[in-house]
Amino acid sequence: MVEAIIFVIFPLCLALAALTDFFEMTIPNRIPAILAAAFLLVAPFTGMAIEVIGLHLAAASMVFAAGFVLFAINAMGGGDAKLLAAASIWFGLDPSLFTFMLYVAYLGGGLTLLILVIRANSEVVTAFGVRLPDSIVTANKIPYGIAIGAAGLMTFPQSPPVVWALAQMS
C-alpha cells in the first residue's frame, strides 16, 4: 500500500500541476498541500528516522525560502515556489535534490526560450493550425510548473522514497 502511494501521488500531482499551469497559468494550492501531506504520511512507513524526515523538511524549507525570494522580486510565481518546495520534500537533503533542481533549471530555461519564440512568432504558430492556450501566447508569465513537473518526473526514481519502494518490491 505504501509503495502504491509513493508511485502514484507524486507523479500524479506533478502532472496535474503542469497541466493546470499550462492551461490556466495557476497551480491550485491543494496540489502542493497533497504532495507535502502525502510525504509526511508515507515517510514513517518507509523506515525513515525522525532526523531524516527533518532533513527532508529542511530541504523543503530552504527551497521555499529561495522561492519566496524569487517571488518577492517577481521572478517566480507563488504557485511555482510552493510546488517546487513541496516536490523538494520528497528528495530531502540528498544528491537527488541537486539533480532535481538542475533539471528544473535546464528545463525551465528551455521552456522560457520556447515560449518567448512562440510569442514572437504567434502568427506563424497559428498559421500552422496549432491552437495554444491564450495564457501561453499572450501572458507576461512563464508557466514554470511545466518545467517543475517534467523535472520531478524525470528525477523521481532517484528520490529516497522511490529507492525504498523499489527495494521492497525486489
N, C-alpha and C positions, 0 to 999 in steps of 0.2 A: 504494500500500500504506500509506504513512504517513497519507494522508488518511483511509483507512478506519479505521485505528486511532484517529485523533482523533475521528472521527464516531461510533464505536461504544463505546469503552472508558468515557469519561466519562459519557455518558448511561446506559449500562447499569449501571455501578457505583452511580450516584446513585439510580436507580430501584430497584435491589436493596436498597440501604441503607434507603431509605424504606419499602419493603415489609417488610423484616425488623424494622425498628424498630416499625412499626405492629402486626405480628402477635406479635412476641416481646419487644419493648422492649429489644432489643440490636442492636448493629451489629457484625457479625463483623470482627475485626482485619484479615482478609485484604482487605476492601474498600478501606479507606484505603491499605493497602500496595500494592494493584494500581494504584490511582489515581496514587499518587506514582511508582511504578516506571514506569508507562506514560508519564507525562510525561517523566521523565528519559531514557527510551529514545527518545522521539519528538523531543524538543526539538532535539538536534543536527541532525536531518534536516530541520528546518524553517528552517535557516539562522540560528538564534538564536546570537548570540555568547555566549561563556562568561560574560561580565559580565551579560548579560541573564538567562541561566539562573540566575546567582547572585542576581539581583533577585527572581526567582520563588521561589527557596529562602528568601530573606529574608522575603518576604511570608508564605510558609507558616510560617516560624519565629515571626514576630510574631503571627500568628493562633493558632498553637499555644500560645504563651506566654499570650495573653489567655484562651484556652480552658482552659488549665491553672489559671489563677487562678479562673475561674468554677467549674471542677471542685472546686478546693480549698475554696471557700466553699459547695459543694453547690448551685450554681445551674445547673450543666450536667453532663450525663453525660460520662464519659470517651470513650465511643464517638462521641458528638456532637462533642466537641472534636477528636478525631483526624480525623473525617470532614470537618469544617469546614477544618482545616488542609490536608488532602490535596486538597480541592477548590480551595482558595485557590492552590495551587501552579500551577494551570492559568491563573490570572488574572494573577499577578505583581503588582508594584507599578505598577499601571495603573489608570486610572479605572474599568475594568470590575470591579476588585476592590471598589471602593466601591459600585458598583451591586449587585454580588452580595451584599455584606454588608447593604445597605439592604433588599434583597428578603428576606434571611434574617430580619432583624429584624421587618419588617412581617408576613411570613407566619408567623413563629414566634409573634408576639403574637396574631394571628388564630387560629392553631391552639390556642394556650393557652386563649383565651377560649371557643372552640368546645368543647374538651374539658371545661372547667370547667362549661359549661352542660349538656353531655351527662351528666356525673357528677351534677350536681344534679338532673337530671330523668331518671335512668336508667329509672325505671318507665314514663315516657311513651314513651321511645325503644323499649323492649321491647314495649310495648303496640301499637305500630305495626308490629311484626314485624321490626324492624331488628335484626339479630344482629351485635353488635360484639365484638371480642376482649375477654376479661376484663381484659387489660392496659390497655385504654382506659378501661373503666368503673370499675375498682377500684384501679389502681395510683396511687401518690402522685407518679409522674413524668410528664413530658410527652415523648412520642416526637418530639423536635426533629429527628430525622433526616428526618422527613417534610418539614418546612419547608426544611431544608438541601437536600434532593433537589429539591424543587419550585423553589426559588430558583436552584439551579445549572442546572436545565434551562431556566429562563426566561432566564437571562443568559448561558448558554453561547455563543450566537452572537457575543457581544461579546468573548470571550476571544481573546488573541493567537494560539493555535494554530488556532482555527477561522477567524479572519480570514485567516491564512496559507493554510489548506487551501482556503478559498473562492476566494482569488486564484489558486491553482494550477489550479483547475477552470475558470476563465474564460479 
